[in-house]
Structure formats: C-alpha cells, structure tokens
Amino acid sequence: MDLREESSRFGSFSGANLRNLSSSSSAFFSANQSPFFSPRSPTFQFGNPTPESPLNVRFPVSDVSSVPPPPTSSHFWKFDHVSSSTGIARNTLSCYGNEYVRHIEKQKKLGRIHSTSHTQTSTSLSSHRLRRYDVYMGFHGRKPLLLRFLNWLRAELEAQGLSCFVTDRARCRNSRKHGIVERAMDACSFGVVILTQKSFKNPYTIEELLFFSDKKNLIPVYFELGPDDCLVRDIVERRGEMWEKNGGELWLLYGGLEKEWKDAISSLSRIDEWKLEARDGNWRDCILRVVTLLALRLGRRGVVDRMTKWKEKAEKDEFPFPRNENFIGRKKELSELEFMLFGNVSGDTERDYFELKARHKRKNVTIGWGRSSSVEERRRERQMESRRRKGKEPVVWKESEKDIEMQSIEFPWTKHEAPKPKNGTRHGRLRRSIKVMYGKGIACVSGESGIGKTELLLEFAYRFHQRYKMVLWVGGESRYIRQNYLNIWPFLEVDVGVESGFEKSRIKSFEEQEESAVARVRKELMRNIPFLVVIDNLESEKDWWDRKLIMDLLPRFGGETHILISTCLPRVMNLEPLKLSYLSGVEAMSLMQGTTKDYPVAEIDALQIIEEKLGRLTLGIAIVGAILSELPINPSRLLDTVNRMLLRDLTWSGRETHSLRKHNFLLQLFEVCFSIFDHTGGPRSLATRMVLASGWFAPASIPISLLSLAARKIPEKHHHTRLWKKFLCSLTCGFTSSQVRKSEEEASSMLLRFNIARSCTKDGQIQFNELIKLYVRKRGVTGVAQATVQAVISCGSISQHSEHIWAACFLLFGFGTDPIVVELKVSELLFLVKEVILPLAIRTFIMFSRCSTALELLRLCTNALEAADQVFVTPVENWLDKSLCWKPIQTNAQLNPCLWQELALSRATVLETRAKLMLRGGQFDIGDDLIRKAIFIRTSIRGEDHPDTISARETLSKVTRLLANVQIHTSP
C-alpha cells in the first residue's frame, strides 16, 4: 500500500499493479481531539474536521498473514481480536480494525443493527477491559518518509512478537476514539513517541511526552532531529537553522500553557538511556536498536539473539561487491532513481535533482503525444476531464521549488485507442502508451553491456541501504534468475522447500509446488518491512525454463519493498526505463588519467581518440585508466600498441555477440591485457588462463581456488613470440617479476588491478564482466571448457558453488537446444552421477521446490547413461585379433564387465530417484514405468534378493497402490 496515496484513490489503480500487504495482528488508531486535554485558548481551533462515522474506515482490507478469527457479536469490542491495517496511510485512520468493519457492515445488511445499537455498544465498550500492549507508538504528520519509517518500525516490532498500538491522535474525529486511545496509553508497557519539527506544536504529542515521562516509560525517537536540537531555550529563541521559521511560536501553536509545554520538552533531556536518532542515513540501525532495547526491557532475550544473528548475517552477505571508492559522476541518474522509487528526493540529492530537472516558468507538464492541433488539444482536454470524473487522471508532473510528485500514471488513451488524423483514417504507425511510474517502488536502468549499469545500482544501494532492512541482490540471467530469487529465503526467514507446501489431503502438482515456493517469498516481500531487491543484468522478461514472465516472481508495485532492475533490453514489463548514457567527457578523462593528471595536450588528444574508439564504454575506459596507472606508458604509445594488436578470426553468430562486433578496439584492448599477463607470467601465465576459464563459469562470483584449478587444467600450447610482444617487453620492464608462474593471489591481484575482474565481498572470490566472458568463449581456445568442467566436478561444492555446477551441467548434457560441449569418460561420468548429479537434483527439488528443473536434469542424465551403455554393447574390433578370424568380435561390456555393471546400476539408481520424485507430484503412471525399468536392471545384475532390488520393489508396490487409488476415484 502506497503511503502517499489517499484512500479514496485506491479504486483508480488496477488490481494487477497493487497488492495489499500482510501484517501481524494489532490495532491501528488515529485521533483528533483528546477527551482529557483541551487547549487553553478559547479561540484556538485544530483545523475544521468534518464529522465522520466511526464505521467509515477508508483503508482497504489487508491481506493478513496471521490474524485471529473475526470478532463475533459477543466479543468484537475486544481489541485483541482486531486486525491491523496494512500500514499507516495518509488517510484518516480508524480506531477499529477491518474485521470489525466487515462484521458491522454485514450486520447492517442483515438488519441486525438498530438505531439503539450505538448506545449499547458504547456501554459494552466501557465494560470490557482493553488489551494490554507492549508498545504505544504516537506520531504526528503525513510526510511519506515519516510514514514509511513508522510502518517499518511497527512491522519489525510485531515480527518479533511485540504488540503495538499506533496512533496519530490529531486525526481522530470524536471523543469516543480518544477514550480508547487514553486507555491504550495507560495499558502499554512503553510509550514510543516519534518526534519531528511539527511535533512540538501538536498538543497531543506534548500530552504524550508528559504522560509517559511521568510513568518513567517514555522512549523518544528523533526523526530528522537530534536531542541537542530539542532544547526549550533554542526553540523559543529560534537559535539554529532548524527553528528560524517558527521556533518561538511553537508553544503558542500548541495552544496550552507555556509551563506544560516547557516541561514536556525538558523531559526529553532527562532521558539519557534512549538517544535514538532516525536520520536519513541510519534508519535501519535506529530501528534495530529500538527493537533490541525494547526487547531487553521487556525480558525478550530470544529477540535480542535473533536480531544480533541477523545483523551479523546482513553485514556479511548483503552486498555482492565492495563499494567503488572511485565512483565518478552519475549524479543525475542517482537522483532520478531516488525519485522513481520514493516519489521524492531529499538532502543534497534534492538540490542536485532540481538543478537538473527544473524547467523555467512551467508549473505543470502533461506527458502526452507531443504536438497536435488546437482541435485535438480541445478534444484531448475533454477526454481528460471525462477521465477525471471517472477517477482516471493524466500524468501531471508538478514542478516547484518545494515538491515534485506524480499525481497518477494513466494516459488519456491506451494502446487500443490512438488519436485519429483529421481525415478520420488511421494511417501511420500506432504508438503504444508508456506508463511512467514515480514513487511506485520500481525502477529500471537500461543500457548496453559495459556502460556501467551494475556500478550505478551498487552505488545507489550503498547510498540508500539504510532505508531498507536489507539489499537483496539477484542475478538476472535467464537460466539462473529463479534459483537466485529463491536463494534469498534465508534473509526473509521463510521455507521454500517442497515439504513445507506438502498437504496430506492432496498431492500438489509440480507446478503448484513451484508456485507455492515463489508465493512464500513474495508474501514476505509484500509486508511493511522494506527490502531493496536488485535484479542485475536481466536478460529476458521470461524465464528460460518454463517461459513464464519474470513479473510473476516480483511483489506487486506500490508496497514498501522496492525493485531495481538493470538490463540491456530496451524495455521491461512495459516500463519506461532510465536509459543510461555515457560518462561526460570530463568524467571519462578523469577516469582514464588515473593518478597522472598533468598530461600534455598531445596526450590528452590521444586519450580522446581512445575514448571515441572504445565507443565511450565505461568498462574500456576503466581498463585504460588501470593500464596507465600500472605501467610506465603514455596514452599515445598505448593507442599505437592497441592499434597494432591483431585480432583472432572469430565467428560471429547470435544476438549476444552483437555488442562485441561493433567494439573491435575494445577487443584489441583485451588482447593487450592478455599480452601483459603473458609477459609477466610467462607463456603459461596463470592470470591469462584464469580469464580464459572464467568464460565457462556461471555468471556469479567465482572462487579463486576453483578458477585457478580450472586454469591449470587447460592443456599447454606454446605460441611463437611476436614483434608486439617484444615491444611490450620494453614497456613492462619495471613491472615484471622473475617468476614464471604466479600464485593464485598474485594472479587474481593482477586481474583486479587491471580491472579485468572485480573483487567480491566474499573472501577469495572475484567476478568478470559478461563482455569479457563472451569474448574468451568466442576466442575458442581448445580444452578450456573441458578443464573447467573437470575442475568444477572434482572440487565444486553443491551448497556453495551450485551455480557453477549447473553451468557444468549445461555444457555436459545440452539442455534445450544447446549442443553438448564437453564429453566425459565413463569413469568420470559415473563419478559425476554419484557425487554431483543426484545430490544436486535432490537438493534442487526438496530444498527449493524447483521440481521441473530437477527432473529435467535427471532425465538428461539418464539419456547420457543410456548413450554410454549403448557404446558398451556395441561390438569393437581389435587390430591385433584380425588375423585370428575364428575369434568372435567382443564388446566393451565383455572387455570391462565391472565398469559396465556399475554403469547399468547407476542408471537404475537415477531411474529409481526419478520415480520417487514423481510420486511427490502425482505422476504415478510415469513413476510406475521408471521403477519397473530400475527393477529389471537390478534383478538382471544383482538378483531378486539383493537389498537394492527389494527396496525398488517396495517402491513399486507403493506406486501401484497410489495408482490404483487414483483410478478408483477417477473412474465414472
């Protein structure tokens, strides 16, 4: 639920774009006048509130995850049976939960509530005892960031089992609601008061400060303030920029006695234990500290332990890469992303944004179709007015010095109704409508590979990570995105395993189990606890496995969780992306010059030529800057060296190579780096071979030890020394070492220094840009893919390196239409099946509910074993025995009977595993066929009395029984 939208406007949004968020059970309240506190000034009025029925609750019904049963007519006044709303919105909050409202409306329809019911229920309310809450939270204001912070704090407390009572009493409409709030204040163990600049002119905040300070349970949380800013003398005398505007008038606006106001403010200085400041850069730390301190005071030691463990895990695994301390430029893009996600900008970013976005003397800008005639404009205005009456407004961008907001996201027409030309015909191309969404929690960055999209997203995440409970980084490559999405479950503390979704009453299909796992993650992301989900390098709008839309994985827009996407696609999900452009000339020069800033004019011209030849790609510019910093070479000599570098003859095919074909100079620059590595480490340079091996790993961080092992397995092939290598020798004489083979640390350090690879937050891991990996795959060095697969199979861990094991499986089995790239020996295949394939498939199926993917892996593994078995039973000729014509031709099975038997038994094990997994999805007929094949193999080799054969027969009996039950229930 978007905190910035009025409740009356909920109907204008389609159900596909917004989804109600779930929350824990608690009551939310809002008040406007206190029954036991009245202003001293007879002429003072708190606005002009309109009378409103207490039953007129204007926020939508929440999707409650764990709420008590609806209240009955005998006990619906008890507040421990009332569910909370989805959040604190800008509308008038009611003192009653949604379940109660639905109950009252139902009673009205049935005619069971008469005119005397109001008096009766009021009497009933006074006779019942109000539930005791752990925390009372009072606030005042409707600022979006304040409401976002408050929603998060409330949701976090309730997630840890602390019940909350939240209210903005200044918005209550009658004294009866104030009576409820008064009893709630008295019943709460602690009173948390959110203090802003506006709080000190609000009589109800002053009353809360006095009330809880007298009870010695006041916990003030300073929002965009500090304890040093809240001194009576400074406020009254308007000392400091914060109070210059109306500091001295605050106690007059408060409307009560000056002494009471001063006592309330002075009570803050007497609280030494709680110094909780919620500023823009420490929201997360502040909320975690509030929860921890409250849990300690309430004796909830388990909550403290959970929060401590979670904080340690978040600090260790939140970001995939360390922050780039040399990040240059992109101020405009960062401001734009903040505006797209939050709907506003703050701090220094606000100044930068307005400098970039403000348009002189234009108050309202309507995003439309461009120029048109006056007749069309009048017709369009009539359409807009008609849609305004229906609640559908056009996009109006209000620009002023103080606020910018997007009023709505609808256009005057959709793609089905386009403006007609004057003659009434529809010539020309129909343009689709573009939905530009600001403040809806989703933003997309589009740009070509190597332009710096990941760096931009990483910088944004580091700048704003305190506004989220955690940054969840998801790789967007189409073959891995679903697994990467499910990998975030430990941080959300949900179970996505197939067992948690298993119902004894009914066996779910594989598709239902997969959807259930995704739904559990989505449900957690749609709570009021904000997360930032970063989907980096989204390759396609559809999943590679089942062609389902990636949209199905994401939470609906408009909630507290934000989605940030980077992609090379021109558009994603019909969203208008932020098209990332190149760095400015000054920024590119600064990045290329590195530590040397005093180049002569001729060298500056050479740098400009290099920039143009690189297509102004940030990746190439960063590599040039690293070379100039690491080697004693000037830009003109580097330009000459790159121009003289010969490229290999590459075969260009497929859409993925389009970005490489137009950047020959960048590829020559890669070759220069490889030559430097070869000269440094000799003909068997470990750094070069590590880059070559990286192309066959998954698009994730690679352990240096695993990468080094794959590099050492690459077959040796000597090359003749060329003239350009001798030329590089003179350039790198002070840089080289006498060692021929560098250690893993030295080789990886060289890759990092030259920006060929980037460091990761996980110790001992690095990552390569996809452009580099694509190029080394096209380079086609013999034996690299084979060496990579062997290294991953022999030393890869299924729990830690599952992405790279899947990458090896793609090369071995040829998923989809992919060819088989690597072929293994029979002995290697048997080891692969036993130690890798079976554990990986079972883990994928049981732990992540990726049923179809696991079964496809086992099916292709079965095909590979059958193909190997076919080779074994094919007759072979031995040239030594050709003279002996009377000898029969033998097969590999006869020559290697033990190996053949082991191969057959491995196939039986895979068949049995597939049969057992089929039972979990109700595929009994397929499971019956598979288990019978396994029994036949085991009976032929080991006999009927072997334990493995008996176990398979028991499985067959279970399958037969289940299949018979299905046939009985489905028969007419």
N, C-alpha and C positions, 0 to 999 in steps of 0.2 A: 504494500500500500504506500503510495507516494505521500509523504508528509506534507508536501507543498500544495496538494490539491484539495479543494473544498469538497465536502462530502456530497453536496448537491450535484457535482460534476462527474460522479462516478459512472453515471449512465452513459456518458459520452465516449467512454473508452470501450473498445471491443473486448470480449472475453478472451480472445486469443492473445492479447498483449499484456493483460494484467491478471494476476492471480492473487487471491487472498492468502496472506501468510499465516502460519500457525503460531500459536503462543501457548504458554503454560496457563494454568488456571489462576487468575487473580482478578480483582476488581479494579476498574479504572474509573476515576471520578473527576469531575470538574465543577467548580463552584464560582459564584459571582458575588454573593454578599454573605457575610458571616452573621449568624444569629446572636453571637456573643461579642461582637466587635462592631462598633459603628463609628463613623467619622465624627470628629468633634465639630467641624464646621457645618452649620445648617445649610449653607448654600452649595456645598460640595456635592457633586454627583459623579458616580462612576459610569460614565457613558449613558447610553439610552437603550438599555436592553429591552427586547421585545418579549412579551410573555410567551412562555413555551411550556407545553405539557411535558411532564417528566417521562412520558412514554415515547416522546418523539426523539428516538435515538437515530442519528443521521449517519452513523458509520456502518459499513456493510458487515454481514455476518462473517466471522473469522473462521478459517479452516483450522480448528483446534486439534492439536495432536493428542493431548491427554487432558480431557476436561471431565469433570464429574457429570453424572446424569442430569438431565434437565430438571429444574425445580418443579415440584408438584404444588397443588393449591394449598397444601398444608404447611409447606416449609420454603416457599420460594423467596421469602424475605431474608433468609439466612444468607449472608454474603459468601460463606464458604461453598455455596452451590452456584455461584455466578461466575461465568467465564469472562475473560478479559477480551478487550478488542485487540485488533492486530497491531495497534500502536497508538501513540498519542498524536492525533492529527490536528489540523488547523481548525477543524470544525468544533462546535460546542460539544464537549464530551459529556456523556450522561453518567449519572450515578448508578446506572443499572446495566447489567450485562445483557448480551444478546439473547441468551436462553430465556431470560425473564421477559424480554420484549416479545419474543415469539410466543411465549405462553400467554401473555396478556392479549396479544392480537388474536390468538386462537380462541381465547375465552370470549372476546368481543364478538367474533364471528358466530360463536355458538349461542350468544345471548346470555351467557352466564355471569356477566359483569353488569350490574345495575348502577344506577346513579348513586346509590349509597355505598358502593364498594370502596370509594376513596377514603371515606371516614373509617371504614372497617379496617382497611389495610394500614392506615396510619396508626390506628390503635394497636394493630398487631405488630407493627414495627417497633413501637416503644416497649412492647412486652418481651421482645426477643433480645437476646444478648448478641452483640456484634462480634464477629470472629476476630481473634487476635492475630495481628500481622507482625511479621518480623521487622519490616521497614516501611516507614511512611516517607514518601517522596513528594515534596512540594516544589513547584516551579511556576514561573510566570513568563509568558511570551510565546510567540508563534514563529520565531526565526527558524528556518529549515534546519540549520546546523544544530541548534539547540534541541529541537525535537528529535533529530537523528541521534544525538548523543544520549538523550534521555531514554529513547526506545532501546538503544543498545544496553545501557546500564540496567534498565528494568529486566530486559530479556536475559542478560547474563546472570543477574541475581536469581531469577526464577529457574534458570537452567541448573543452578547449583542448589536448588531446593529452598531458597529463601523467599518467603511470600512477601508481596509488595502491594502497597496501596498508593496509587499515583493520582495526583490531582493538581489542576490549575484552578484554584478556588475563585479567581477573579472572573471566571466564565460560568459560574453557577447561576441559575435563574431564580431560585426560590429558597426560602429559609429551611424547608424540609431537607433539601440536599445538604445544606450547611450543618444541619443537625447530625446527619450521617457522617460528614467529614469530621465534625467535632469529636464524636465517639471513636472514630478511627484513629485520630491523633492520640487520644488518650489510651487506646488499646495497643498501639505499636510499641515495639521494644526500642527502636531507634528512629529518629527523625532526620532524614537527609533533605537538606534544603539546597536547591541549585540557585546560586547567586549570579545574577547578571547586573549590568548597569541599570536596567529597568526595575530590578527587584526592590531597590531602595525607595521607590515612590509607590510601591504596591502595599496597601495596608495589610493584606493577608500574609505576605512574606514577612513583614515586620512582626505580625502576631505569631507566626510560626517560630521565628527566631526567639521571641520572648518565651513562648510556651515550652519549647524543647530545651532551651538553656536553663530554665528553672528546674526542669526534670533531670538535668545533667546527662541528657542523651542526644544532644544536638551534634549533627555531623554536617558542617557546611562544605559544599563543593563549589569552588570558584570557577565559573565558566567565563573564559576570556578576561578574567580578573586575577588579582593576587591578594593575599592577606594584607600586604603593605598598601594596597590601593583602597582598603576599606577602613580608613580612619575617619572619625567624625570630623575632626578639625580640617583635614584635607578636603573632604566632601563639601562641607559648609563654606569654607573659604575658597573653594574652586581652585585648589592647587593641583597642578599637573594637567596634561592634555586630556585626560580621561574625564575630568569633571568641569572643564571650562564652560561647557554649554549650559548645563542646568544644575550644577552641583549644589549651589546654595539654596535652590528652590525645591530640592527633593523632599525635605521634611514637610514643606508646605503642600506639595502634591500628595504626600502621604495622607494628609487630611486629619491627622490625630494630634496628640500632644507632643510637643517637642521633646520632652523628657523621655517618653516611651520610645520615641524613635532613636534617640541617642543611646538609651540603654540597650536597645536591640543591636545597634551597630557595635557598641562597645563590648557586647558579649562575645563577639567573634574573636577579639584579641585575647580573651581569656582561655581560648581553646588551643592548647599547644600541641596536643597529640595529633590532631587532624589538620594537616596542611595540604589539602587536596586541591590542586590547580589543574583545570582542564583547559589547556590551550591547544591551538591548532596542531601543534607538533607532539602532543603527548596524550592524546585521548586514550589510546589502548592502555598505556601504563597507568593512567589515572583510574580507569575502570577496574583494572585488575587489582589495584591497590585498595580501592573501595571494597570490592568483594572480599579480598583477603582479610582486611581489617574487621569488617562486619562478621565474617565467619569466625575469626578469633574471639571477638567479643561475645558471640553467641555460642561459643563452645563447639563449633563445627570443624573439628580438626581434619576430618577427611576432605572437606572442601579445600582447605589450605594445601593439603598434599597434592590434590588433583591439579590445582591451579599452578603450583610450583613445577610439577612434572610437565604440564602443558607448555608453560613458558619456556622451559629448557628445550623442549622439542621444537617449538616455534623458532627460537633463536638459532637452532642448528640447521633446520631444514626448510625455512621459509623461502629464501631466495636461492635460485639455482646458480647465480653468478654474483661475485662481489661488485660493489658499486664502482662505476668508472669514474675515477677521480679526475680524469682529463676530459670529461664530457664537455662538449663545446656546442653552443648555440641552442636551437630548438625552443626558445622561449615562447614563441608564438604557438607552436604545436602543443607544448605543455599546458599553456593557458586554455587552448581550445579543448583539450581532453578533459581538463577540470570542469569546464563549462558544460561539455556534453554529458558528463557523468553526474555532476552535482546540480547543474542548473544555475550555478553562480560561481564566482571566483572570489578569493579572499587574499588579504595580506599584500605582499609585494606583487604577487601574480595579478591582482586586480589592477594595479597601476599599469603593468605591462600589457594586460589584455585590452584595457581601454585605449591605450596608445595605439594599439594595432587595429582595433575594431571600430572605434568611434567614427561616425560619419557626420560631417558638419551640417547642422541645421536640418537633420532628418530625424524626427521623433519616432515615426512608425514606418517600418518597411514590411510590406506584404510580399511573401515569397510566392511568385506565381509563374506564368508562362512567358513573361517577357513583354515586349512591346505589342500593343494592339490598338485598334481604332477606338475612338470615343464611344461608338455604338457598342463595341464588345466590352469596353470598360463598364458602361452602364449596365449591360446585361450581366456581367460578372458581379457587380455590386449587388444587383437584385438577387442573384444566386447566393451570395454570401449572407445577405440579410435573411433569406429564407432558411439557410442552414443555421444561422444564429438562433432563430426561433426554435429550431429543432434541437438545439444543443450542440451543433457541429460548427465550430468556428474555424476560420482560416488561420494559417500560421501568421502571427503578428509578432514581430521582433521589436520589443520596446527598448530603445536605447536612450539612456540618460546618464547623468554623472553618478547616480547612486545605485541604480539597479538595472539589470538586464534579465528578462525572463521570457520564456517561450510559453505563450498562453495555451496553445493547443497544437496538435500535429496533423490536423485534417486539411486537405486541399479543397478548393472549390469544386473539383471534379476528380474522378478516379480514372483509371486507365480505360474504363468502359464508356466514359463519356468525355470526349475531347471536343474542344471548340471547333465549330464548323466555319469554313470560309464564308465570305459574303454571298457567294452564289449558291450556297447550300450544299455543295458537294464536299466530299472528304478526300481530296487529293493530298498527296504527300504522305510522309511517314508519321505514324502515330507515336507520340511520345508517352512513355509511361510516367505515372506520377511518382514523385520521390518523397518518401517520408523522412523528414529531418527531425530527429528526436533529441531534445536537450533536456537534461535533468531526469531522464528515464533510466539511468543506470547502465547504459550500454554505449560503447564507442568502438569504432573500427578504424584501424590505420591501414591504409593500402599503399603499396609502393613496390618497385621492382626489387629483386633479390640483391642484397649488398648495400642498400641505400641507408640502412641504419634503423630499421623498424624495431628490432629487439632492443637496441640501445635506448631508444625512446621509451619503450614500455618499461624497461628496467629502471630508468631514471624516474619515471612517473611513480612507479611502485615504491621506490625508496623515499621519494618526497612525501607521499601521502599514505604510507603504510600504517601510520598511527591512527588514521581514520577508519581502519578495518581491524577486525580481530586477527586476521591473517591474510597474507597474499598466497593464493593457491595457483601455482604455475603449472600449466597443462600444455604439453607439446601437441600441436595441431596437425601433425602429419596424418594422412587419412588412414593408414594401416594401424596406427598406434593411438589415435585420439581417444577411442573408447576405453582402452586399458589405462591410459594416462588419466582420464577423467575419474575412473573408479579407484585409481591409486590414492586419491585424496581422502578416502574414507577414514584413515586413522586420525586425521586432523579434525574431522567432523564428528568423530566418535560414533559412527554407525557401522552396522554389519551389512555387507553386500553379498555375503555368502549365500549359496543356494539353500543351505539348511535352514536359515532363518526365515525363508519365504516358503518353506515346505508345509503343506497342510495335510493332515492325515485323512481328512474327509474327502479331499480331492487332490489328484496329482496334477500339478500345473504343467502346461506345455513349456517347451524350451523358450519360446518367445515370451510367454508370460513371466517366466523366471528372470529373463534378462531385463524386461521392462520393470519388474519389481525392484531389482537392484538399482537401476538408474533412478527410479522414483524415490527410493530412500535417500539417495544423495541429494536429489533436487529438493526434497522436503526440508532437509536441513539447511539448504541454501536459501530457502524462502521464509526463514524465520526472521525475527527482528534483529538478530545478531549479524552485523555486516561482514562480508568477506569480499575480497577482490579476486575474481577468477580471471587470470590472464591466459588466453589461448594464443600461443605464439606460433606463427607460421602455419596458419590454417590453409590446407591445400585444396580442400573441396567442401562444398556445402553438404555433401552426402558422405556417409560412412562407407569405407571401401568394402566392408564385409557384407552388409545387408542392404546398402543403398538407401538407408533411412537418413532423414535430414538431421544434421547436427543440431538444429534447433530443438529437437526432442530431448537432447541432453541438458539443455540450459534451463535455469529457472526463468519464469516469466519476468518480463521487464517491469520496472516500477517499484521493485522491492528494495530492501536495504543492501542486498548483495549486488555488486556491480560486475559487469562483464567487459573486459578489454580484449580486443582481437587485433592481431596483426596478420596480414595476408598479402599475397601477390595478386589475388583476384581483384578485378575492377569493382566488384560489388558483392556484398554478402547479405543474404536474407533481406534483400530489397532495402537495405540501409544505405544511406549516403555516407561513404567513408571519408575520413580525413586523409586526403591524398598527400603523402609525404614527398616533399620536393628535396632538391639537393641543398647542401650547405651553401651559404653565401660565399662569395669569393674571398672575403676577409677571413671567414671561419675556416675555409679549406686551406688557405695559405698558412694560417696559424697551426693547423693540424699537421701539415706537411713539413713545415720548417723545424718542428720539434724544439730541441734545445738551442739550435743555432738560429739567431734572429737577425743577423747582420749580413745577409747575402747581398752581393752587388746586383745592379739592375739586370745584367745579363742572366744571372742565375734565377732571379725572380721570373724572368720571361720563360726560362726553361721549366720552372715549376708550373707556370700557367699552361704551357704546352702539355705537360704531363697530365695535368688535371683534365684538360679537354680530351686527350686521348683515352683517359680512363673512363670517359663518359660521366665524370664527376661522381662516381660511386664512392661512398664513404669507406667501404672496405679497401679499395685500392689506394685511396688517399692515406688511410691509416698505415698500410704496409709501406708506402713510400716514406712516410714520416719516420717509421721504425728503421728502415734501411739507412736513411740519412743520419739518424741518431747513433746507430750502432757501428757504422763503417766510416772510414775516412774517405768519403766520396762526396763530390758536389753534385747538384742537380743536373748540370749539363752532361757530365760523364755518365750519370745514371740513365739519363734519357738515351744517350748513344748506346749504352750497353743493352738496354731493353729493346731498342730498335734492331740491334744486330742479332738478337736471340731468335733462333729458328724454332718453329712450332712443328710438332708431330702431325702427321696426316691423320686426322680424326674423321670418323663417320658420324655425321650429324643426323639424328633422327629423333622424332618425338617432340612433344611440346616442351618438355623440361629442358631441352638443350637450346631453346630459343634465346634465353638470356646469355648463353655462352657465345653463340655465333656472332653477336654484334659487339663483343668485347675482346677482340684479339689482343689488344695491348695489355689488358688485364691478365690474359693467359700467358703472355710473354713475361709479365712481371712475376707470375707464379714460377715460371721456369728459372728466372734469375734467382729467386729464393732457393729453389732446389739446388741450383748450381753452387750457391754459397754454402748450403748444408753439406753437399758432396765434397767441396773443397775443404771444409772444416773437419769433417769426419772421415774422409777418405772415400773410396769407391763403394764401400758398404756402409755409408752414413746411416746411422740409426734414425736420425731426425727425418731424413727423406723417406726412408722405408715406413716410418710411423705415419707420415702423411699419406703415403700410398695405401696403407692398410686401413686408414680411417674411412676411406670411401665405401667400404663394405660393412661397416658397423651401422647400428641403428642411429637415427637422429637424436641421440641423447648423449649425455656426458659419458666419456669412455675412461675406464681406469687405466692409468699409465702402465701398470704392470701387464694388463691384458693386451694393451696396444703394443707394448714392446715385445711381448711374446709372439704376437702375430707378425710383427716386423722381422723378427729373427728367423721366422719360418719361411719367409719369402726366398725362393731359390736365387742363388747368386748368379749374376750375369754381368761380366765386365764390359765396359764401354771404352772406346778409344778416346783419348784426350783431344779436345778440340781447341781451336785457337782462342775462342771466347773464354774457355776455362783458364787458359794461361793468362789472359787479360785480367780475369777476376783475381788471380793469384796475387798480382801486384797491388790490388785494392785491399785485400783482406790479410796482408802480411802481419799486421799488428793484432789481428782479431783471432787468428787461428791458434790451434794448440797442436802439440806433437802427437797427441793421442789419435789413434786411428778409429777406435770405436768409443763413442761417448757412452756414458752411463745413462740410465733412464732419466735421472733427474737433470743431467746436463742437456740431453736431447730435448726433453719437454720444456726446459727453460729457454732453449733457443727458439723453439716454436712459439712460445709466448712472447718473447722479446720482439720477434719479427711480425707479430700479430697474425700469424698463420693459424694459430689456435688461441683460445681464450680460456682463462682459468675458471674453475668452478668453486663453489663454496664447500663441496665435499672434498675431503682431503684425498690427494692422489688422483684426481680426475681432471680431464680437460675436454674441450668441445671444439669442433671445427665447423666453419660456415658451410652451408649446403652448396654454395658455388664451388668451393674448393673440393668437396667430396664428389660432386658431379664431374668435375674436370678430371680428377685422378681415376674415376671409373672409366671415363671415355679414353683416358690415356692408354688403357689396356695393357698393363704390364702383366706378363704371364705368371700365373701361380699366386697372385695376391689374394684372390677370393678363396682359393683352396687353403692358403695359410691362415687366413682369418677364421674360417670355419673350424679348422683343426684347433686353433688356439681357444676359441670360444667353447668348443665341445669339451676340451680337456680340462680347462681351468675356470670356466664360467660358473657362477653361482646362480641357481634358479631364483632365489629370493632377492638377490642383489643386482643381477645382470639379466633379468628376464627379457628386456627389450633386445639386447644383443643376441640372445639365444633365439628369439623369434626371427631376427634378421638372418641368422644362420639357417633356420628352417626354411625361410623364403628362398634361399639360394639352393637348398638341397632338394626340396620337394616340388617347386614350381607351382605355387598357389595361383589359382585363377588361370589367366592366360600367360603367366610368366614362364619362361623356359627354365629348365634345370641347369643351373650354372656350375654346380660342384657335384662330383660323383665320388662316393666313398668306397673303400674296400669293404668286403663283407664283415671282416672283423671289426672295422671302425663303425659300420652300420649297426652291428649288434650292441656295441658299447653305447652308441647314441640312443638306441631304443630303450635300453635298460636304465641308463643313468640320466638321460635328458628328456626324451620324448614323453614317456609315461608319467614321470613326476610333473613335468610342465603341463601336460594336458589335464591331469587330475587337479592340480593347483588352480589352473585357469577356470575349470568347471566348478569346483567346490567353493573356492575362496572368493571368486569374482563373478560367479554366475554367468560367465561367457560360454554358454553351452554349445552354441553352433560353432564357434571358433575352435573349441577343444575337440569337438567331434570331427571337424574337418581336418585338423592336424592328425588325428588318429587314422582317419580314412586314407589320407595321402601316405602316411607311414605304412599302412597295410599294403598299399599298392607298391611301395618301394620294396617291401619284403617279398611280395609275390614276384616282382620282376627279378630280384636276386635269386629267388628259388627257381625260377624258370631257367636262369643261366646255369644253375647247378645240375638240372636234369637234362640239359642239352648235351648231346654227345660231343666229345672233344677228341681231336686227333693228336697223337704224339709222334713226331717225326722219327723218333728212334725205333718205333714199332712198325713202320711202314713196310719193312722187308718181311716181317712176320705176318703174312696175310691171314693165317689161320686164327690170329688173336682177335677177339671181338673189340669193338670200339667202346671205350669206357666213358663215363660221365664224371663231372666234378663231384657229384654226390657219392659216387663209388670211390673216387680218389680221396675225398675228405669227408668221410661219413660223420664224424663227430661235429664238424663245423656245419654240415647240412642239417643234422638233427637239432642243433642249437638254433639255427635259423628258423626251422619249422616251429620249434617250441616258442620262440619269441613272437612269431606270427600268431600262435594260439593265445599267448598272453594278451596281445593287443586286441584280438577279437573278443576275448572274454571281458576286457576292460570296456570296450565299446558296448557290449551287451549290457553290462551293469549300469552304465551311464544312460543307456536307452530306457531303462526302467524308470529313471527319475523324470523322464519327460513323457511317459505313457506310450512310448514307441515299442509296444510289446512284440508286434509281428517282426519288426526288424531285429530286435534283440533275440528272438527265437532263432532266426536264421543264423545270426552271428555265433551264438553259443553252441549251436549244433556243429558248425564248422570247427570250432575250437575243440569240442569233444572228440570229433573224428581224428584230428591231428594227434591229440594226446593219447587216445586209445591206440593208434597205429604205432606210436613210438614207445610209450611207457606202459601201455596196458591199462585194463579197466580198473585194477585195484590200486593204482597209484593215487596218492592223496590229491594231486592236482586234478586228475580225472574225476575223482569223486566230488571234489569241490565244484567243478564245472557242471556235473550232473545235478547237483543241488541247485545251482543257479538255473539250470534248465527247468527243473521242477517248479521253481518259483515263477519263472516266466510263463510256463504252461498254465499254472493256476490263475495268474493275473489275466492272461489272455482269455481263458475260459470265462472268468467273471465279466470281462468286457463284452464278450459275445452274448452272454446271458442277458445283460442289461440293455444291449442294443438290439436284440432280436425282437421282431414285432409280436 
